[in-house]
Amino acid sequence: MLCQDMRNHGESGHHPKHDYMEMALDVKYFIERHQLRSPTVIGHSMGAKTALTLSLESPTLVKDVVAIDNCPIRLPLESDFARYLEGLARLGDERITDYSQADRILTQYEKSPAIRAWLISNLHKKPDTPFLQLRVPVETLSTAIRPLGEFPYRVNEGSEAIRQFNGRVLFLRALQSNFIPESALPLINSFFPSSEIVDIDCGHWIVQERPEEFRKIVGKFLSEQGY
């Protein structure tokens, strides 16, 4: 299994343009560069929409998709994300020397220890300074909040998708979030006729909140594909 940091995330480079088509093309380049044959693409939230965009943009490149709590709809991002970016900006402004100090600051922005740990993973140490540095460009991501609520493909007036991906798509829907509302189900089927939806009773951060259930469901999906 290979993992890719999206642009403006982790160890990847920073770029002022941050939308789903650009990120899908990044993943396409990654797949082609590593000569991956018919991979399963798994993504959460922003990564889910990126994977779905890629499957529609290059349907012969991808075997199947696991989309974790997001779907092909236009839906403004919840205020949580703006708050997280505010917290990260605060960490960038503070002269923080250890992760426990960062965690104490982030308690003002997020109650969940698991989500705070994920946010703190955006910090790293450089050898030329004792202070923790941010990996991500907060200003760029703040500007991208609006386009990250979009989806690059639409349906026509007859509710038929202009593009389709006929490979299998597993949608993991968090019942305590609103990223995959009931109203989106016909749209999902229009774009992805071979899709299925599995509900998990938790919030948006499925991997952090229900790691064992997540592994079990995705493992079953992959085993059915012959992995």
N, C-alpha and C positions, 0 to 999 in steps of 0.2 A: 504494500500500500504506500502510495506517495501522497504527501501533503503539501499544498501550495499556500503560501501567504499571499493574500490579495494585495494589489497595489495599495499603498498607504497603510499597510498593516504589517506587523511582524518584521521580518528581515527584508521584505521587498522594498523596492525604491518608491519614492514619493513622486506624485504627478498631480498637477492641478485639475485634470479632468477625471472625474470619478462618477461613472454611471454604469448601468448594467451591460450595455453593449461593449463598452471598452473593457470591462472586466471579463466578459465572456470571450472576447478576442484574446485577452491575456491567457486564459485557461486553454483556449484552442492552441495557441503558440506553445504552451507548456506541454500539451499532449503530443503535438507534432514533434517538438524538439526531443522528447524522451521516447519517441516512437512507440507510444502506447497504443495497443490495438483494442478497439471496442471497449473502453473502460467504463466502469460505473462511476458516475460523478455524484458525490455526496456534499451537500452544503446546508448550512443553517442560516436562517434569516436572510441577510444580504447574500450570503453564499448560495442559499436555495434559489433565489431569483436569478442569480448569475448562472447557476447550473441549468435552470429552466430556459433561460435566454440562449445559452449555448446549444442546448438540444434542439431548439427551433431554428437557430441560425445555421447549425451544421449537423443535421439529423443523422447523417451517415458516419459521423465521427464518434458518436457516443452510443454505448449499448443500452444503458438504462440510467435512471436518476433516482436518488433519494433526496427529497426536498423536505427539510426540517422546519416546520412551522412558518412557511410562507408559500405564496401561490401567485399566479399570473394576473394580479389585479392592481388597480391604482388605489393605494391606501396610504394616506399620510402616516408617517412614523409616529409612534406614541411619544409622549413628552419624556418618557424615561430616557430615551437616547440623547436628547438635548441635555438632560440632567447629567448623564454619564460623561458627556463631552465637557460639560462645565466642571465636573469633578476632576477630569483628567487635566484640564487647563489649570486648575488650582494646583495639582501636583507638579505641573511644569513650572509654575511660578514659585513654588516653595523650594527651599534648599534642603531637600530630603536626602538622608544618608542611609536609611534602612527601610525595608518593606513594612515593618510593623508601624512605623510612623505614617506611611502612606495609607495603611489600612485604617488607622485612627481618623485620618482626614476624610476618607471615603465613607465612613459611617454616617456622615452628614448628607450623603447623596444616595446611599443604597444600604438597605438593611441586611440583605442576604450575604452571608460570608462567602458563598460559592461565587456569586456574581462579582463581589469585591475582589476575590482572588483572580478572576478572569480580567478585570480591569487593571489590576496591579501587574499582570503579565505584560502590559504595555510599557513597563519601566525596565530599564537595564542599566548596568554599570559600564562606564568607559574607563580605561586605564589612566587617562590623563586628568580625572576629576574624582573627588570623593562623593559627588552628588549623583543621585539617580537621574537618568535622562529619559524622556519620552521617546518611544519608537515611532509614534504616529503623529502626523501633522494635524493637530486639532482644528486649526482654522479651515483647512481644506475639507475635512470631514463635516464640519459645521455647515459649510456652504453646500455640501452634498446632501444634507438632510432632505431637502425637497425632492431632488431627482431620485433618491433612494426609495421614495414612496410610489414611484412610477413603475411602469413595465413597458418595454419597447415595442411590444406587439399588441395588436388590437383585433377585435372581431368585426365583421361587416354588419350591415343592417339586418341581415337574416340570422344573426348570432352564430355565424360560422367563422371559424378561425381562418385567417389568411394563410397561416402556416400551421402545420401539425407535426408532432413527434409521435410516432407509432410504437416506439419502444416502451417498455414497462417503466412506470413512474410510481414510486411510493411516496405519498405525502404523509408525514407525521404531524398530526394536528394537536396542539396543546389546547385543552378545553378551557383553561383559565386565561387564555389570551384571545385576541380577535384578529389574528393574522390570516386565518382561513375561515371566514364567516360562511354560514349556510348559503348566502346569496352568491358565493363564488363557485359553488359546486358545478353548475351548468357550464360556466366558463372553463373550469379545469377540464371537464370532459370534452369540451370543444377543441381545446389545444392538445390534450393528452388523452386520447380515447382508450388507451390501455393502462389507465391509472387506477390506483386504489388509495383509500384514505384509512389510516389507523389512528384512532383517538387515544390520547394519553392524558390522564387527569393531572395536569400540572400547569405551571406558567410557561412563558415563552422560552425559557432556558432549559429545554428538555434534556440536553446532554448533561448539564450540571445537576438538575433536580431529580432526574430519573435515569441515571447512567446504566444500571443493570437492565431495566426494561428496554431502554434504547438499544443496547447491545443485542438483546435477545431478538427484538423485532427486526433489526437490520440484518443480523446474522441469518435469520430465517429467510429473509428476502434474498440475500446473496446466495445462500445454499440452493435455493430454488433456481438460481441462474447458473448453477454448476460451478460455483467458486469453492 
